[in-house]
Amino acid sequence: MSQGSLRASVVKLPVELAQDDSWRMESVLSKYENQITIFTEYLEEYPNTDELVWILGKQHLLKTEKSKLLSDISARLWFTYRRKFSPIGGTGPSSDAGWGCMLRCGQMMLAQALICRHLGRDWSWEKQKEQPKEYQRILQCFLDRKDCCYSIHQMAQMGVGEGKSIGEWFGPNTVAQVLKKLALFDEWNSLAVYVSMDNTVVIEDIKKMCRVLPLSADTPGDRPPDSLTASNQSKGTSAYCPAWKPLLLIVPLRLGINQINPVYVAAFKECFKMPQSLGALGGKPNNAYYFIGFLGDELIFLDPHTTQTFVDTEENGTVNDQTFHCLQSPQRMNVLNLDPSVALEILKENLRMFELVQKHPSHWPPFIPPAKPEVTTTGAEFIDSNEQLEELDLEEDFEILSV
């Protein structure tokens, strides 16, 4: 793959796009309609080497397991630019091409968390094969509709509370804050989303977020149940104790000033070896990618910069998922070309990219677990109100990691 392909420019669309010009936008974007290609034609793009490839906590021997590797990658839900969905906010853009790449990467990361939550890391996807009902339900959480909890509509409008106009590019920190807020309305998955602050992960605060009131006096609420261990997660069990929420941990980091500092490369790559890893959000300025693994000093990522047509549920209530899985060979980028601003979904004590402490720092403000506001509407209706968006202003600042 040429280096030039990684620097491909993206056409930026004006936010206030006149309705009369919408047909022009559709005409331009239709030229970039995704052409799905079976990934076996791209096997030669990976070198014939004895090196191991790591993908979200699983290793593959590249020399003998190329097909297995690409099958594992194609099983990840792939969210790209879309067009022809209903205008965001009623009068906003009907496509996110040019500005929604980080939002799509956030969707991919969260979708992987939900896959692990309900189906397990070892779940695999096959084209035209009937999938579990949980898979369809997960996919429908991300459709480009106002009433889907993690849709581009919900994320863009929730970003208003983070100071981002609809149609403005998000950074990793903003996406993390938006997902944390939207998760408050997701009762089915019931995730506790913790976004670290000042490069510090506080165990005490995480326990406060994950613990819920016990259903009875006999329900243990002071410790995570055994069913949340890594070994049980890999089996795809959904028998989670009602007294403890599954945790999604996001660690926004700055691993350098203008480029990633080489001293962090080894630790950054180590994150992809963890069985609990959900990858990383990052890339280059105004070009976001979802990083899922590495080969040597090259990061493997899913690229959202492909424009496809909006897909809705069919009459039988299912979603045609053929355009939600990347069947092409995934792209690669040298780790030193990565922008130093990244968001990791990890937890590992011996990494030096951030600090892990047991107690809440005394000089910090008291930690108050985020709670769903008391409203009588659904989450989709809730974020239509600017006044209620202000009530959800939970923005946190992040320091630059010393190098």
Residue pairs with C-beta under 8 A, 6 or more apart in sequence:
1 45
1 331
1 332
5 331
6 331
6 333
6 337
7 284
8 305
10 97
10 98
10 101
10 286
10 287
10 305
11 28
11 97
11 98
12 98
12 99
13 25
13 93
13 95
13 97
13 98
13 99
13 167
14 167
15 92
15 93
15 99
15 165
15 166
15 167
15 168
17 25
17 93
19 91
22 94
25 83
25 94
25 95
26 83
26 84
26 95
29 81
29 83
29 95
29 97
29 307
30 83
32 97
32 306
32 307
33 307
33 308
33 309
34 80
34 306
34 307
34 308
34 323
36 322
36 323
36 327
36 328
37 327
37 328
38 327
39 70
39 74
39 327
39 328
39 329
40 67
40 70
42 70
42 328
42 329
43 66
43 67
43 70
43 329
45 329
46 62
46 66
46 69
46 295
46 329
47 62
48 62
48 63
49 62
49 63
50 61
50 62
50 63
51 62
51 295
51 296
52 59
52 60
52 61
52 62
53 59
53 60
53 61
53 62
53 69
53 293
53 294
53 295
53 300
54 60
54 269
54 272
54 273
54 293
54 294
54 295
55 69
55 72
55 73
55 272
55 292
55 293
55 300
56 76
56 112
56 121
56 272
56 277
56 278
56 279
56 292
56 293
57 121
57 272
57 273
57 274
57 275
57 276
57 277
58 72
58 121
58 275
59 273
60 68
60 69
60 72
62 69
62 295
70 329
70 330
71 124
72 124
73 292
73 300
73 302
73 326
73 330
74 125
74 325
74 326
74 327
75 123
75 124
75 125
75 325
76 108
76 111
76 112
76 115
76 292
76 302
76 325
76 326
77 107
77 108
77 111
77 112
77 115
77 138
77 139
77 142
77 324
77 325
78 108
78 302
78 304
78 324
78 325
78 326
79 104
79 105
79 107
79 108
79 111
79 142
79 304
79 324
80 104
80 303
80 304
80 305
80 306
80 307
80 308
80 323
81 95
81 96
81 97
81 98
81 100
81 101
81 104
81 304
81 305
81 306
81 307
81 308
82 95
82 96
82 144
82 152
82 307
82 308
82 309
82 310
82 311
83 94
83 95
83 97
83 307
83 308
83 309
83 310
84 94
84 95
84 309
84 310
85 94
85 95
85 144
85 145
85 152
85 153
85 310
86 94
86 144
86 145
86 146
86 153
87 93
87 94
88 94
88 152
88 153
88 156
88 157
88 166
89 153
89 157
89 166
89 384
92 156
92 166
92 167
93 166
93 167
95 307
96 103
96 104
96 152
96 156
97 307
99 167
99 168
99 169
100 152
100 156
100 304
101 169
101 283
101 287
101 288
101 289
101 304
101 305
102 169
102 170
102 171
102 172
102 174
102 175
102 281
102 288
103 152
103 155
103 156
103 159
103 170
103 175
103 178
104 152
104 288
104 290
104 304
105 175
105 281
105 283
105 288
105 289
105 290
105 302
105 304
106 155
106 170
106 175
106 176
106 178
106 179
106 281
107 142
107 150
107 152
107 155
108 290
108 302
108 304
109 278
109 279
109 281
109 290
109 345
110 150
110 179
110 248
111 138
111 139
111 141
111 142
112 278
112 279
113 191
113 248
113 278
113 345
114 138
114 141
114 189
115 121
115 123
115 135
115 138
116 233
116 278
117 189
117 191
117 238
117 246
118 132
118 134
118 135
118 138
118 236
118 238
119 132
119 134
119 135
119 236
120 233
120 234
120 235
120 236
120 237
121 233
121 234
121 275
122 234
122 236
123 135
123 236
125 131
125 135
125 325
127 322
127 325
127 327
131 321
134 238
136 318
136 319
137 188
139 319
139 321
139 324
140 148
140 313
140 319
141 148
141 149
141 150
141 186
141 189
142 148
142 150
142 151
143 151
143 311
143 312
143 313
143 319
144 151
144 152
144 153
144 310
144 311
145 151
145 153
145 312
146 153
146 154
146 380
147 378
147 380
148 154
148 380
149 182
149 185
149 186
149 379
149 380
150 179
150 182
150 186
153 380
154 182
154 379
154 380
154 383
155 175
155 178
155 179
155 182
156 164
156 166
156 167
157 166
157 383
157 384
157 389
158 178
158 181
158 182
158 383
158 389
158 392
159 166
159 168
159 170
159 174
159 178
160 166
160 386
160 389
161 181
161 389
161 390
161 392
161 393
161 395
162 174
162 177
162 178
162 393
162 395
163 395
164 170
164 174
169 286
170 178
170 288
171 341
172 252
172 281
172 282
172 288
172 341
172 342
172 343
173 195
173 252
173 341
173 343
173 398
175 281
175 343
176 193
176 195
176 250
176 252
176 281
176 343
177 195
177 394
177 395
177 396
179 193
179 248
179 250
180 193
180 194
180 195
180 250
180 370
180 394
181 370
181 392
181 394
182 379
183 189
183 191
183 192
183 193
183 248
184 370
184 371
184 372
184 373
184 379
185 372
185 378
185 379
185 382
186 379
189 246
190 245
190 246
191 245
191 246
191 247
191 248
192 206
192 209
192 210
192 245
192 246
192 247
192 248
193 248
193 250
194 201
194 205
194 206
194 209
194 247
194 248
194 249
194 250
195 250
195 251
195 252
195 396
196 202
196 249
196 250
196 251
196 252
196 354
197 364
197 396
197 397
197 398
198 397
198 398
198 399
199 251
199 253
199 353
199 354
199 355
199 398
199 399
199 401
200 354
200 355
200 356
200 357
200 361
201 249
201 251
201 347
201 354
201 355
201 356
201 357
202 357
202 358
202 359
202 360
202 361
202 367
203 356
203 357
203 358
203 359
204 358
204 359
204 360
204 367
205 360
205 367
205 369
206 247
206 249
208 367
208 369
209 245
209 247
209 369
209 370
210 224
210 244
210 245
210 246
210 247
211 221
211 222
211 243
211 244
211 245
212 221
212 242
212 243
212 244
212 245
213 221
213 243
214 220
214 221
214 243
215 242
215 243
219 241
219 242
219 243
220 241
220 243
221 243
221 244
224 244
225 240
225 241
225 243
225 244
226 232
227 237
227 239
227 240
227 241
228 240
228 241
228 244
228 246
230 275
230 276
233 275
233 276
234 275
240 246
248 278
248 345
249 345
249 346
249 347
250 343
250 344
250 345
251 343
251 344
251 345
251 346
251 353
251 354
252 341
252 342
252 343
252 344
252 398
253 341
253 342
253 343
253 344
253 353
253 354
253 401
254 340
254 341
254 398
254 399
254 400
254 401
255 261
255 264
255 268
255 340
255 342
255 353
255 401
255 403
256 264
256 340
256 403
257 340
257 400
257 403
258 340
259 336
259 337
259 338
259 339
259 340
260 268
260 335
260 336
260 338
260 339
260 340
261 340
261 403
262 336
263 403
264 353
265 297
265 335
265 336
267 351
267 352
267 353
268 280
268 335
268 342
268 344
268 353
269 294
269 335
270 348
270 351
271 277
271 280
271 344
271 346
271 348
271 351
272 279
272 291
272 292
272 293
272 294
274 346
274 347
274 348
276 346
276 347
277 345
277 346
278 345
278 346
279 290
279 291
279 292
279 293
279 345
280 290
280 291
280 342
280 343
280 344
280 345
281 288
281 289
281 290
281 291
281 342
281 343
282 288
282 289
282 291
282 338
282 339
282 341
282 342
282 343
283 289
283 301
283 338
283 339
284 337
284 338
284 339
285 339
287 305
288 304
289 301
289 302
289 303
289 304
289 331
289 333
290 301
290 302
290 304
291 299
291 300
291 301
291 338
291 342
292 300
292 301
292 302
292 330
293 299
293 300
294 300
294 335
295 332
297 334
297 335
297 336
298 332
298 333
298 334
298 335
299 332
299 333
299 334
299 335
299 338
300 330
300 331
300 332
301 330
301 331
301 332
301 333
302 326
302 330
302 331
303 330
303 331
308 323
311 319
311 320
311 323
311 324
312 319
313 319
314 320
344 353
347 356
349 356
353 401
354 401
360 366
360 367
370 394
373 382
373 388
373 391
373 392
375 382
375 388
382 388
383 389
383 392
